[in-house]
């Protein structure tokens, strides 16, 4: 969430373009889900620009944004990390993947059975959803996303996990002050990190001679 519809649209387009570059640079098929993450983040921003122009409220676009931000990311990130991780790290990634699947299922059920409303608060856009056990769901979400990156066994992804944890805290603090939302800038920085990560990954033996086509 940026501070205006225009900012969201510009940021989303740039992040999606970075995601396309990440996918094009990927040399191993199993790295593709994580490399394509900026495409998902960019789509999230572009959808949110529509929510801004509608002055918040409810409706399919608001729900679509919430679906990406909540159940989809809670499942996508740990599974993407699990696919890309070296073999020695995969056993410890089972936990965040399982937590992500459970958290994603609970969030998807809540979105399917309860209304979600977008509200403009100062220079930020907030979403209201009556979640059962919100503290538990937030903890599960963080274990699935930040935890998977920290346990990935890849130095650059571990640093990305540290960046995500710190950035999320800053974004949450500024959002509570209704000053300005920094999520789009944060997503852009993470996308640039993934761009560097995707370009440096060597192909594994099973991928030799099999270029990734995007």
ROROLO-767390 format. One record per residue (C-alpha): residue number from 1; residue in one letter; x, y, z. Coordinates in steps of 0.5 Angstrom, whole numbers, plus 500, padded with zeros to 3 digits. Layout:
REM ROROLO-767390
{rec NUM; A; {X; Y; Z}}
...
***
This chain:
REM ROROLO-767390
{rec 1; X; {500; 500; 500}}
{rec 2; X; {503; 507; 498}}
{rec 3; X; {500; 514; 499}}
{rec 4; X; {496; 514; 493}}
{rec 5; X; {493; 511; 487}}
{rec 6; X; {498; 514; 483}}
{rec 7; X; {504; 512; 487}}
{rec 8; X; {501; 505; 488}}
{rec 9; X; {500; 504; 480}}
{rec 10; X; {507; 507; 479}}
{rec 11; X; {510; 502; 484}}
{rec 12; X; {506; 496; 482}}
{rec 13; X; {509; 497; 475}}
{rec 14; X; {516; 498; 477}}
{rec 15; X; {516; 492; 482}}
{rec 16; X; {512; 487; 476}}
{rec 17; X; {517; 489; 471}}
{rec 18; X; {523; 487; 476}}
{rec 19; X; {519; 480; 477}}
{rec 20; X; {519; 479; 470}}
{rec 21; X; {527; 480; 470}}
{rec 22; X; {527; 476; 476}}
{rec 23; X; {524; 470; 472}}
{rec 24; X; {528; 471; 466}}
{rec 25; X; {534; 471; 469}}
{rec 26; X; {533; 465; 473}}
{rec 27; X; {537; 459; 471}}
{rec 28; X; {534; 453; 475}}
{rec 29; X; {526; 451; 475}}
{rec 30; X; {526; 450; 482}}
{rec 31; X; {528; 457; 483}}
{rec 32; X; {522; 460; 479}}
{rec 33; X; {517; 461; 484}}
{rec 34; X; {521; 465; 489}}
{rec 35; X; {524; 469; 483}}
{rec 36; X; {517; 470; 481}}
{rec 37; X; {515; 473; 487}}
{rec 38; X; {516; 481; 485}}
{rec 39; X; {510; 479; 480}}
{rec 40; X; {505; 478; 485}}
{rec 41; X; {507; 484; 489}}
{rec 42; X; {507; 488; 483}}
{rec 43; X; {500; 485; 482}}
{rec 44; X; {498; 487; 489}}
{rec 45; X; {500; 494; 488}}
{rec 46; X; {497; 495; 482}}
{rec 47; X; {490; 492; 484}}
{rec 48; X; {491; 497; 490}}
{rec 49; X; {491; 503; 486}}
{rec 50; X; {484; 501; 484}}
{rec 51; X; {482; 501; 491}}
{rec 52; X; {485; 508; 492}}
{rec 53; X; {481; 510; 486}}
{rec 54; X; {474; 507; 489}}
{rec 55; X; {476; 511; 496}}
{rec 56; X; {476; 504; 499}}
{rec 57; X; {470; 500; 501}}
{rec 58; X; {468; 493; 500}}
{rec 59; X; {468; 489; 493}}
{rec 60; X; {471; 484; 489}}
{rec 61; X; {477; 488; 488}}
{rec 62; X; {478; 489; 495}}
{rec 63; X; {478; 482; 496}}
{rec 64; X; {483; 480; 491}}
{rec 65; X; {488; 485; 494}}
{rec 66; X; {487; 482; 501}}
{rec 67; X; {487; 475; 498}}
{rec 68; X; {494; 476; 495}}
{rec 69; X; {497; 479; 501}}
{rec 70; X; {494; 474; 506}}
{rec 71; X; {493; 467; 504}}
{rec 72; X; {497; 467; 498}}
{rec 73; X; {503; 470; 501}}
{rec 74; X; {503; 466; 507}}
{rec 75; X; {503; 460; 502}}
{rec 76; X; {507; 462; 497}}
{rec 77; X; {513; 465; 500}}
{rec 78; X; {515; 458; 505}}
{rec 79; X; {514; 454; 499}}
{rec 80; X; {518; 458; 494}}
{rec 81; X; {524; 458; 499}}
{rec 82; X; {523; 450; 500}}
{rec 83; X; {523; 449; 493}}
{rec 84; X; {530; 454; 492}}
{rec 85; X; {533; 451; 498}}
{rec 86; X; {539; 447; 498}}
{rec 87; X; {538; 440; 500}}
{rec 88; X; {541; 440; 507}}
{rec 89; X; {536; 446; 509}}
{rec 90; X; {530; 443; 506}}
{rec 91; X; {528; 439; 513}}
{rec 92; X; {528; 445; 517}}
{rec 93; X; {524; 448; 512}}
{rec 94; X; {518; 443; 513}}
{rec 95; X; {516; 447; 519}}
{rec 96; X; {515; 454; 516}}
{rec 97; X; {511; 451; 510}}
{rec 98; X; {506; 447; 514}}
{rec 99; X; {505; 453; 518}}
{rec 100; X; {504; 457; 512}}
{rec 101; X; {499; 452; 509}}
{rec 102; X; {495; 452; 516}}
{rec 103; X; {495; 460; 516}}
{rec 104; X; {493; 460; 509}}
{rec 105; X; {487; 456; 510}}
{rec 106; X; {485; 460; 516}}
{rec 107; X; {486; 466; 512}}
{rec 108; X; {482; 464; 506}}
{rec 109; X; {476; 461; 510}}
{rec 110; X; {476; 468; 514}}
{rec 111; X; {476; 472; 507}}
{rec 112; X; {471; 467; 504}}
{rec 113; X; {466; 468; 510}}
{rec 114; X; {467; 475; 513}}
{rec 115; X; {467; 481; 509}}
{rec 116; X; {473; 485; 508}}
{rec 117; X; {473; 493; 508}}
{rec 118; X; {478; 498; 505}}
{rec 119; X; {479; 505; 509}}
{rec 120; X; {483; 511; 508}}
{rec 121; X; {486; 513; 514}}
{rec 122; X; {490; 519; 513}}
{rec 123; X; {496; 518; 507}}
{rec 124; X; {495; 510; 508}}
{rec 125; X; {490; 505; 506}}
{rec 126; X; {488; 500; 512}}
{rec 127; X; {483; 494; 511}}
{rec 128; X; {478; 491; 516}}
{rec 129; X; {477; 484; 517}}
{rec 130; X; {474; 480; 523}}
{rec 131; X; {479; 475; 524}}
{rec 132; X; {479; 469; 529}}
{rec 133; X; {485; 469; 534}}
{rec 134; X; {489; 475; 530}}
{rec 135; X; {495; 474; 534}}
{rec 136; X; {496; 467; 533}}
{rec 137; X; {495; 468; 525}}
{rec 138; X; {500; 474; 525}}
{rec 139; X; {505; 469; 529}}
{rec 140; X; {503; 464; 524}}
{rec 141; X; {504; 469; 518}}
{rec 142; X; {511; 471; 520}}
{rec 143; X; {513; 464; 522}}
{rec 144; X; {511; 462; 515}}
{rec 145; X; {514; 468; 511}}
{rec 146; X; {520; 471; 515}}
{rec 147; X; {522; 464; 518}}
{rec 148; X; {522; 461; 512}}
{rec 149; X; {527; 466; 509}}
{rec 150; X; {531; 466; 516}}
{rec 151; X; {532; 458; 515}}
{rec 152; X; {533; 458; 508}}
{rec 153; X; {541; 456; 508}}
{rec 154; X; {542; 461; 503}}
{rec 155; X; {546; 467; 505}}
{rec 156; X; {542; 472; 501}}
{rec 157; X; {535; 470; 503}}
{rec 158; X; {537; 470; 510}}
{rec 159; X; {539; 477; 509}}
{rec 160; X; {532; 478; 506}}
{rec 161; X; {529; 475; 512}}
{rec 162; X; {532; 480; 516}}
{rec 163; X; {530; 486; 511}}
{rec 164; X; {523; 483; 511}}
{rec 165; X; {523; 483; 519}}
{rec 166; X; {525; 490; 520}}
{rec 167; X; {521; 493; 514}}
{rec 168; X; {515; 490; 516}}
{rec 169; X; {516; 493; 523}}
{rec 170; X; {517; 500; 520}}
{rec 171; X; {511; 500; 516}}
{rec 172; X; {507; 498; 521}}
{rec 173; X; {509; 503; 526}}
{rec 174; X; {508; 509; 520}}
{rec 175; X; {501; 506; 518}}
{rec 176; X; {499; 506; 526}}
{rec 177; X; {501; 514; 525}}
{rec 178; X; {497; 515; 519}}
{rec 179; X; {503; 518; 516}}
{rec 180; X; {505; 515; 510}}
{rec 181; X; {505; 508; 508}}
{rec 182; X; {512; 505; 506}}
{rec 183; X; {510; 498; 504}}
{rec 184; X; {511; 499; 496}}
{rec 185; X; {518; 502; 497}}
{rec 186; X; {519; 496; 502}}
{rec 187; X; {517; 491; 496}}
{rec 188; X; {521; 495; 491}}
{rec 189; X; {527; 494; 495}}
{rec 190; X; {526; 486; 497}}
{rec 191; X; {524; 485; 489}}
{rec 192; X; {531; 488; 487}}
{rec 193; X; {534; 483; 492}}
{rec 194; X; {531; 478; 489}}
{rec 195; X; {533; 480; 482}}
{rec 196; X; {540; 480; 485}}
{rec 197; X; {539; 473; 488}}
{rec 198; X; {536; 470; 481}}
{rec 199; X; {542; 472; 477}}
{rec 200; X; {547; 469; 481}}
{rec 201; X; {544; 462; 482}}
{rec 202; X; {548; 457; 478}}
{rec 203; X; {544; 451; 475}}
{rec 204; X; {544; 445; 478}}
{rec 205; X; {546; 438; 475}}
{rec 206; X; {538; 436; 473}}
{rec 207; X; {537; 443; 470}}
{rec 208; X; {543; 443; 465}}
{rec 209; X; {541; 444; 458}}
{rec 210; X; {534; 446; 460}}
{rec 211; X; {534; 453; 459}}
{rec 212; X; {528; 456; 463}}
{rec 213; X; {523; 459; 458}}
{rec 214; X; {518; 465; 460}}
***
